[in-house]
Amino acid sequence: MTKEYSLDVPKPRHFTFAVRDLADVTVEQRERALKATHYNEFAFPSGLLTVDMLSDSGTTAMTNTQWASLFYGDEAYGRNTGYYVLLDTFRDIFERKGEKNWKKIVDLVRTDCRDVEKMMDEVYLCEYEGGLFNAGASQMERPNSFIIQQGRAAESVLMEIVRNILNERHPGKVFTIPSNGHFDTTEGNIKQMGSIPRNLYNKEILYEIPEGGKYEKNPFKGNMDIEKLEKLIEKLGPENVPLVFTTITNNTVCGQPVSLGNIKEINRVAHKYNIPLIFDAARWAENAYFIKMNEEGYSDKSIAEITSEMFSYCDGFCMSAKKDGHANMGGMLAFRDKGLFWKNFSDFNEDGSLKMDVGVRIKVKQISSYGNDSYGGMSGRDIMALSVGLYESCNFNYMDERVKQCEYLAQGFYKSGVKGVVLPAGGHAVYINMDEFFDGKRSHESFAGQGFSLELIRRYGIRVAELGDFSMEYDLKTPEQQAELANVVRFAVDRSRLTKEHLDYVIAAVKQLYEDRESIPNMRIVWGKNLPMRHFHAFLEPYPNNK
């Protein structure tokens, strides 16, 4: 019998073979850059940073398999090979219920298959219909999946088409779109379509601190509050709620996961009132991992099997494919063939025949704004890298390492005595509640969370994302919406790029800044207060005397 040898340290899962050195930058140099860029963290030059945790969107390191796949990219303007590969990759993971049912046509391309009949039968001329990704004639007749270069563009296309259809049917009417937590770009796109975003989650549970800093099982703090959802729909009337959104994982609500039980309930309520359920699916793989690890009945399921079940409950989704380490660029918009979204937003003649397919309207917008439907603004190289990355995100060991790296950072903050750390960590980031960090002494209009973010840059060269009162526009919201806002700062941990050394540096810096938090300046907006998604381009300055 072979003896088992175990260690009390994690087993390495990969190694680094490319290194980028960092410049030595002084506090004075960073101060100069902050002033020159109007204290906007998005405008601060990345080359002056030590650790960049602004986002994990497209910033992750790609694997050697992804880099190799770039060479198989086909840059043809019409129906490049990667188009077929990418859509079938989505079918494999989102619909085919696990690896044993995968066709994985990406391997035919990567092995440079020259069997023309095989490629025609298994890649180029396949017909699919009835799911989220039509193919062949049905994709031309009823287009329902759209390659778009990133998530916010997918959201913009969806919201513009929905707005146009609603305005044609109900000119001047204002609609409300609820979610467990709209992300900043989603909320911005909803506002620009003239609708009202609402975030329905349990803030009391979100900020609960477990005894000793750890739960036995993840409590799924990203769940939609089902009672709030149903009450809102009944109060407003179902006819005034055109869509219900669900973000998996719930990025705005501290990267927290959503249980499958909750997804089923959201589906039940939405469909009870004939409202389509749309996923913001940027971090579907993380969410599937949390379900596997924490929800009863799923421990023996693979990430791909859980993903297929999750997506069986949605009527459509928007997706930034730059998250979860899929790739550096990519996005997708899709809805179920002849499903509830299609029925509600297509136009029909009095005899029931189809007058205008909503997918055709979306396709026209896609082509006119982003590119032909078979590449949608992406290069063929990026499409192939994305296809490989989607499969890699189903790897349990990768996802386990990613989540545990976030938990290490969160526990480092917690053990250092920093108040406001949201526990457990999300799957891609760690969040700190700024209200608790500042002991409740800073007003919402002081934008102290932005001051915290900028001080991290100035003192230590660490950039994070303020996702609270400034970015989510507390001062421009109604009292109901203000109560739904989580005033947090996010430390994004991107795939395979940051080491334990980076995280320990961040922990030490935040501990020191916390101990000197009284000196962190409040901030005020000096230009761009009312601009859509203002945090990307507004000008700020420190408020004199912290008033």
Helices and strands as residue ranges (DSSP letters): H 27-36, G 41-43, G 46-48, E 51-52, H 64-69, G 70-72, H 81-95, G 99-101, H 106-110, H 116-119, I 120-124, H 137-141, E 145-148, H 151-169, E 176-179, H 184-192, E 196-199, H 203-206, G 211-213, H 226-236, G 238-240, E 244-247, H 260-272, E 277-280, H 284-294, H 303-311, E 316-320, E 331-335, H 340-345, E 347-348, E 354-356, H 358-369, H 380-392, H 396-415, E 429-433, H 434-437, G 444-446, H 448-460, E 462-463, E 465-466, G 474-476, H 479-483, E 488-492, H 500-515, G 517-519, E 523-527, G 534-536, E 539-542, G 544-546
